[in-house]
Amino acid sequence: MSIFSTHIHGIRRLVVTAAAIIAFLGVFVAQAQAVPMMGSRGGAKTLYVSPTGSNSHKGSADAPLKTAQAAVDRLGPAGGTVVLEGGRYTDQRISLTNRSHITLKAARGEKPVLDGKGITPPDGSSGMIDIRDSSDITVEGLTVTGYRTNSIEKMPIGIYVTGSGDSITLRGNHVHHMGNDNGTMGSMDMNAHGIAIYGRDATKPISNVQVVGNELDHLVLGASESLVVNGNVDGWSITDNTIHDNNNIGIDAIGFEPTISGSARFTDVNRARNGVIARNTVSRIISEGNPAYYEDGNWCNCADGIYIDGGRSIAIADNRVDASDIGIEVASEWAKGSTNSIRITGNEVTGSRYTGLAIGGYDKDRGEAYDIAVEDNTFRDNNTLNDGSPEILLQYYVHDTSITHNVIVSTKSTEPVMLARDAPAGSAAKNAGVVLDNNRYVGRVAPGEELYIWNGVTWEGLTAYQAASGEDASSTYRILRR
């Protein structure tokens, strides 16, 4: 069952207050943190690892093992804890397959670094820390770097969770300076991730996932994302992370990709859903210079700070997104898919190169975005490319959506575009029920000189736009105080 009602009748009922979202976030996170450990950890071991240890040692604090994998392999069915002492661990990945009740963590006050330099990733998707069909797993306080390839056939990932499972926690890790360095211009076939959770089992999800307090930076991602939940991932939170200086999307919740194929692909099980993206700081997510986004002699400025592509029932709250191509985007790239039941509240989006908020398909071959509520956010000084794009952009197939009680600020001194909605396409139902109201528009130009584009037609000033569109009846425009 969705964490949001998916049968809301009437656009006015779409609006949820910021207080309700925050209350929901607190309940969700508290529940996630209180998830009981699966089974029993009676008899569980604690084993220690050090770069100067030996795999012939017993794994005690004074006789540590050399590799974390050796420690994992020694843990029995009861699981246990592997403590990594500070230092650089080379020529080793960590793999957990069909395992339970295991914690990998840094020794108190120390910084263990898993350095993938010199490791050749296998074909397909692989992680420096690779967690498959496992449950009750925690990875805490580790640094992952250097896992790279030039091959289109390989997808290196810092921390990779895949298959099915329950109770996965990734906390306080640092993933940086890794990725796919293939330079094929215009190819969308090179891929890498910092942290990736892929639910690939149509019958069992990955659930009760917490990704909290991690840092992801200087990642070379090709057509993929810094941090992603994709496919059958049901019940998750991405909170308090810092993501910066990467060449593609910061945080992404994805549905309908061939993560799950066959008859289940375009069903609800192949969607990241019932999730929270809150209190993250995302900055300088820019695709210019990324070979995957070069076409016809130009770069696509299309890397989102936060992106929901086919996800369902997701709260995006209290995030700070700065200096990225697009601040927040909500869409479905697959025509047979949709993105719905999304609550965007309390976010601050500034300095986006293209636009602060985009909702709907970027062309007419995409899916629908509906039951989206955008409330109590601040969008300021976006479109730093100065190409005439708006602070907020409504694209194709947006319906039953509300945008209310937001602050929208343009600091442009000439022709600032506050809002733009593309000319509708498709059936009337795919364009109906869009409500904007009680927004505060602010700009440097005199009232009547700011621009609003509605259904593809440009209007000068709030009054003209209100009369033409019937929207924003109680909204205001004022001059920005210097």
C-alpha positions in Angstrom: 0.0 0.0 0.0 1.3 3.5 -0.9 2.4 5.8 1.9 0.3 8.3 0.2 -3.3 7.9 -1.0 -3.3 7.3 -4.7 -7.1 7.8 -5.0 -7.3 11.5 -4.2 -10.3 13.2 -5.8 -10.0 16.9 -6.5 -6.9 18.9 -6.9 -7.4 20.8 -3.7 -6.9 17.6 -1.8 -3.5 17.1 -3.4 -1.9 19.7 -1.2 -0.2 18.5 1.9 1.2 20.8 4.5 4.9 21.0 5.3 4.1 20.1 8.8 2.4 16.9 7.7 5.4 16.0 5.6 7.8 16.6 8.4 5.7 14.5 10.7 5.6 11.8 8.1 9.4 11.9 7.8 9.9 11.5 11.5 7.6 8.5 11.7 9.2 6.9 8.6 12.8 7.4 9.8 11.9 6.3 13.3 10.3 3.1 12.0 13.3 2.4 9.7 15.7 2.9 12.6 13.6 0.6 14.8 13.5 -2.3 12.3 14.4 -5.4 14.3 17.4 -7.4 13.2 16.4 -10.5 11.2 16.8 -13.7 13.2 19.3 -13.8 16.0 22.9 -12.6 16.4 23.6 -15.0 19.2 27.1 -16.3 18.8 28.0 -13.5 16.3 31.7 -12.7 16.1 33.7 -9.5 15.9 36.7 -9.7 13.7 39.3 -7.1 13.1 41.1 -6.2 9.8 44.2 -4.1 9.2 46.3 -3.4 6.1 49.3 -4.7 8.1 47.5 -7.8 9.3 47.6 -11.4 8.0 44.9 -13.7 6.8 46.6 -16.4 8.9 45.8 -14.5 12.1 42.8 -15.2 14.2 41.2 -11.8 13.6 41.4 -10.3 17.1 42.2 -6.7 17.8 45.9 -7.6 18.4 46.1 -10.2 15.6 44.0 -8.7 12.8 43.3 -10.2 9.4 44.6 -8.5 6.3 41.4 -8.5 4.1 37.8 -7.7 4.9 36.7 -10.5 2.6 38.6 -13.1 4.7 36.8 -11.8 7.8 33.4 -11.9 6.1 34.1 -15.5 5.0 34.9 -16.5 8.6 31.6 -15.2 10.0 29.1 -18.0 10.4 25.4 -18.0 9.8 24.9 -15.9 12.9 26.9 -13.1 11.2 28.8 -10.6 13.1 30.9 -7.4 12.8 34.0 -6.7 10.7 36.0 -3.8 12.1 38.4 -2.2 9.6 41.3 -0.3 11.2 42.7 2.8 9.5 44.9 2.7 6.4 44.7 1.9 2.7 43.3 -1.4 1.6 44.5 -2.3 -2.0 43.7 -5.0 -4.4 40.6 -6.1 -2.6 36.8 -5.9 -3.0 34.2 -7.0 -0.5 31.5 -9.4 -1.6 28.4 -10.5 0.4 26.0 -12.9 -1.4 23.1 -14.5 0.4 24.4 -13.3 3.8 22.7 -11.9 6.8 23.4 -10.0 10.1 26.8 -8.5 9.0 28.2 -5.1 9.9 31.3 -3.7 8.1 32.5 -0.6 9.9 35.5 1.6 10.6 37.3 1.3 13.8 36.4 4.1 16.2 38.2 7.3 15.1 39.9 5.7 12.2 39.7 6.0 8.4 39.9 2.8 6.4 40.2 3.4 2.6 39.2 0.7 0.1 41.3 1.8 -2.9 40.3 0.2 -6.2 43.2 1.5 -8.2 44.6 -1.3 -10.2 41.6 -3.5 -9.8 40.0 -4.4 -13.2 36.2 -4.4 -12.7 34.4 -7.5 -14.2 32.0 -7.1 -17.0 28.5 -5.9 -16.0 27.7 -4.1 -12.7 30.1 -4.6 -9.7 30.8 -2.8 -6.5 33.9 -2.3 -4.4 31.4 -3.3 -1.7 29.0 -5.7 -3.4 25.9 -6.8 -1.5 23.6 -9.3 -3.3 20.4 -11.0 -2.0 21.4 -10.2 1.6 19.6 -8.8 4.7 20.4 -7.0 7.9 23.6 -5.5 6.5 25.3 -2.3 7.7 28.2 -0.5 6.0 29.5 2.4 8.1 32.4 4.8 8.0 34.3 3.4 5.0 36.0 5.3 2.2 35.8 3.9 -1.3 37.8 5.3 -4.1 39.8 4.5 -7.3 37.4 1.9 -8.8 37.6 2.9 -12.5 37.3 1.6 -16.0 37.5 2.8 -19.6 35.2 0.0 -20.8 31.6 0.4 -21.9 31.0 -3.3 -20.9 31.7 -2.5 -17.2 29.8 -0.5 -14.6 32.0 0.2 -11.5 30.0 1.1 -8.4 31.3 2.2 -5.0 28.7 0.4 -2.8 26.3 -1.8 -4.7 23.2 -3.5 -3.3 21.2 -5.7 -5.6 18.7 -8.6 -5.9 16.4 -8.6 -2.9 16.8 -8.1 0.8 15.7 -6.3 3.9 17.3 -3.9 6.5 20.2 -2.4 4.6 22.0 0.6 6.2 24.7 2.6 4.5 25.9 5.2 6.9 28.7 7.8 7.0 30.7 6.4 4.1 32.7 8.5 1.6 32.7 7.5 -2.1 34.9 9.6 -4.3 37.1 9.9 -7.4 36.0 6.8 -9.2 33.8 5.9 -12.3 33.8 5.2 -16.0 36.3 7.2 -18.0 35.2 6.0 -21.5 35.3 9.0 -23.8 32.9 7.9 -26.6 31.1 11.2 -27.4 27.4 10.9 -27.4 27.3 7.3 -26.1 24.8 6.5 -23.3 26.5 3.1 -22.8 29.2 4.2 -20.3 27.9 4.0 -16.7 29.1 4.1 -13.1 27.5 4.9 -9.7 28.7 6.0 -6.3 26.0 4.2 -4.3 23.4 2.0 -6.1 20.4 0.0 -4.8 18.9 -2.1 -7.6 15.9 -4.3 -6.8 16.1 -6.9 -9.5 13.7 -9.6 -8.1 10.1 -9.2 -9.2 8.8 -11.4 -6.3 10.8 -9.8 -3.4 11.8 -6.2 -2.9 14.8 -4.6 -1.3 13.1 -3.0 1.7 13.9 -1.0 4.8 16.9 0.8 3.3 18.6 3.7 5.0 21.3 5.7 3.1 22.3 8.4 5.7 25.2 10.8 6.2 27.3 9.7 3.3 29.5 11.9 1.0 29.7 11.2 -2.7 32.0 13.4 -4.9 34.2 13.7 -8.0 32.4 10.8 -9.6 32.6 10.1 -13.4 29.2 8.6 -14.1 28.5 8.6 -17.9 24.7 8.1 -18.3 24.2 7.0 -14.6 23.8 8.6 -11.2 25.7 9.4 -8.1 23.1 7.8 -5.7 20.3 5.7 -7.1 17.4 3.5 -6.0 16.1 1.6 -9.0 13.5 -1.1 -9.6 11.9 -3.1 -6.8 13.0 -1.0 -3.8 10.1 -0.5 -1.5 10.5 1.5 1.8 13.7 3.5 1.9 15.2 6.8 3.1 18.0 8.9 1.7 18.8 11.5 4.3 21.6 13.9 5.4 24.0 13.0 2.6 26.4 15.5 0.9 26.7 15.0 -2.9 28.8 17.3 -5.0 31.1 17.8 -8.0 29.8 14.9 -10.1 29.1 14.9 -13.8 25.6 13.4 -13.7 22.5 13.2 -11.5 22.9 13.5 -7.7 20.0 11.5 -6.3 17.6 9.4 -8.5 14.6 7.2 -7.8 13.8 5.2 -10.9 11.1 3.0 -12.3 10.3 1.0 -15.4 13.9 0.5 -16.6 14.8 -3.1 -17.6 16.0 -3.6 -14.0 13.2 -6.1 -14.0 12.2 -7.4 -17.4 9.3 -9.4 -18.9 5.7 -8.9 -17.9 6.6 -7.2 -14.6 8.6 -4.4 -16.2 5.8 -1.9 -16.5 4.2 -2.8 -13.2 4.5 -1.3 -9.7 7.1 -3.8 -8.6 9.6 -2.3 -10.9 9.5 1.2 -9.3 11.4 2.7 -6.4 8.6 3.6 -4.1 7.5 4.6 -0.6 10.7 6.6 0.0 12.0 9.8 1.6 14.7 12.1 0.2 15.4 14.6 3.0 17.9 17.1 4.4 20.5 16.3 1.7 23.0 18.9 0.3 23.5 18.5 -3.4 25.7 20.9 -5.4 27.6 21.3 -8.6 26.0 18.4 -10.4 26.8 19.3 -14.0 26.8 17.3 -17.2 28.8 19.6 -19.4 32.0 17.8 -20.2 30.4 14.4 -19.8 30.8 12.5 -23.1 27.4 10.8 -22.7 25.7 14.2 -23.0 27.3 15.6 -26.1 25.1 15.7 -29.2 25.2 17.7 -32.4 28.1 19.8 -31.3 26.5 20.8 -28.0 26.4 19.7 -24.4 23.1 18.9 -22.7 22.8 20.8 -19.4 20.5 18.1 -18.0 22.0 16.7 -14.8 19.5 16.9 -12.0 20.4 17.5 -8.4 17.4 15.3 -7.4 15.4 13.3 -10.0 12.3 11.1 -9.7 12.0 9.1 -12.9 9.2 6.6 -12.7 9.2 6.5 -8.9 6.0 6.6 -6.7 5.0 7.8 -3.3 8.1 9.8 -2.4 8.7 12.8 -0.2 11.4 15.3 -1.2 11.8 17.5 1.8 14.2 20.1 3.3 17.0 19.5 0.8 19.4 22.1 -0.4 20.3 21.9 -4.1 22.7 24.5 -5.6 24.6 25.2 -8.8 23.4 22.1 -10.7 22.0 21.9 -14.2 18.4 21.3 -12.9 17.5 21.6 -9.3 14.7 19.0 -9.0 13.0 17.1 -11.8 9.9 14.8 -11.7 9.2 12.9 -14.8 8.9 9.5 -16.4 11.3 8.8 -19.3 9.2 5.7 -20.4 6.0 6.4 -22.3 4.3 3.4 -20.7 5.4 4.6 -17.3 4.5 7.4 -14.9 5.7 9.3 -11.9 3.1 10.0 -9.2 2.3 10.7 -5.6 5.3 13.0 -5.1 5.5 15.6 -2.3 8.1 18.3 -2.7 8.2 20.6 0.3 10.7 22.8 2.2 13.5 22.6 -0.3 15.8 25.4 -1.3 16.9 25.4 -4.9 19.4 28.0 -6.1 21.8 28.8 -8.9 20.6 26.0 -11.3 22.1 26.4 -14.7 19.0 25.5 -16.6 15.9 25.6 -14.4 15.1 25.2 -10.7 12.2 22.7 -11.0 11.0 20.7 -14.0 7.9 18.5 -14.0 6.8 16.3 -16.9 8.2 14.7 -20.0 11.0 16.5 -21.8 9.4 15.5 -25.1 6.1 14.0 -26.3 7.5 10.4 -26.2 7.7 10.3 -22.4 5.2 9.2 -19.7 3.0 11.1 -17.3 3.7 13.0 -14.1 0.6 13.4 -11.8 -0.4 13.8 -8.2 2.6 16.0 -7.6 2.4 18.6 -4.8 5.0 21.4 -4.6 4.6 23.5 -1.5 6.7 25.8 0.7 9.8 25.7 -1.4 12.2 28.4 -2.4 13.5 28.7 -6.0 16.0 31.5 -6.4 18.4 32.7 -9.1 18.0 29.7 -11.4 18.9 29.7 -15.1 22.4 31.0 -14.7 22.9 30.1 -18.4 20.7 33.1 -19.1 19.1 31.3 -22.0 15.5 32.4 -21.2 14.5 29.3 -19.3 12.3 29.7 -16.3 12.6 29.2 -12.5 9.8 26.5 -12.8 9.2 24.5 -15.9 6.1 22.4 -16.6 6.6 20.1 -19.6 4.5 17.4 -21.2 1.7 15.3 -19.6 1.6 17.0 -16.3 -1.8 16.7 -14.6 -3.6 16.7 -11.2 -0.7 18.6 -9.7 -0.5 21.6 -7.3 2.2 24.3 -7.0 1.4 26.4 -4.0 2.9 28.6 -1.3 6.3 28.7 -2.9 8.8 31.6 -3.1 10.1 32.1 -6.7 12.8 34.7 -7.1 14.5 35.8 -10.2 17.5 38.2 -9.9 17.7 38.9 -13.7 17.6 42.5 -14.6 15.8 42.0 -18.0 13.0 39.7 -19.0 13.0 37.2 -16.1 10.9 34.1 -16.8 9.2 33.1 -13.6 7.2 30.2 -14.9 6.8 28.3 -18.2 4.3 25.6 -19.2 4.7 24.0 -22.6 1.7 23.9 -25.0 -0.3 20.8 -24.0 0.0 17.6 -25.9 -2.1 14.4 -25.8 -5.5 13.9 -24.3 -7.2 16.5 -22.1 -6.9 14.2 -19.1 -3.1 14.3 -19.4 -3.2 18.1 -19.0 -6.1 18.7 -16.6 -6.1 19.6 -12.9 -3.0 21.7 -12.7 -3.4 24.3 -9.9 -1.0 27.2 -9.0 -1.8 29.6 -6.2 -0.6 31.5 -3.2 2.9 31.7 -4.6 5.2 34.7 -4.1 7.0 35.8 -7.2 9.9 38.2 -6.7 12.2 39.9 -9.2 14.3 42.9 -10.0 12.1 44.3 -12.7 9.1 46.5 -12.3 5.7 44.8 -12.0 4.5 44.0 -15.5 7.9 43.4 -16.9 8.4 39.9 -15.6 7.4 37.0 -17.9 5.1 34.0 -17.5 4.7 31.4 -20.2 1.4 29.5 -20.1 0.5 26.8 -22.6 3.3 28.1 -24.8 2.1 31.7 -24.8 4.2 34.4 -23.2 2.5 37.0 -20.9 4.1 40.1 -19.5 3.3 40.7 -15.8 1.3 38.7 -13.2 -2.0 40.3 -14.0 -2.0 39.4 -17.7 -0.9 35.9 -16.9 -3.6 35.4 -14.2 -6.3 36.6 -16.6 -5.1 34.3 -19.4 -4.5 31.2 -17.4 -6.9 31.4 -14.5 -4.0 30.4 -12.3 -2.2 32.0 -9.3 -5.3 34.1 -8.4 -4.0 34.8 -4.9 -0.3 35.0 -5.8 1.7 38.1 -5.7 4.7 39.8 -7.4 7.0 42.3 -5.8 10.3 43.9 -6.5 13.3 42.3 -4.8 14.7 44.4 -2.0 18.3 45.4 -2.6 
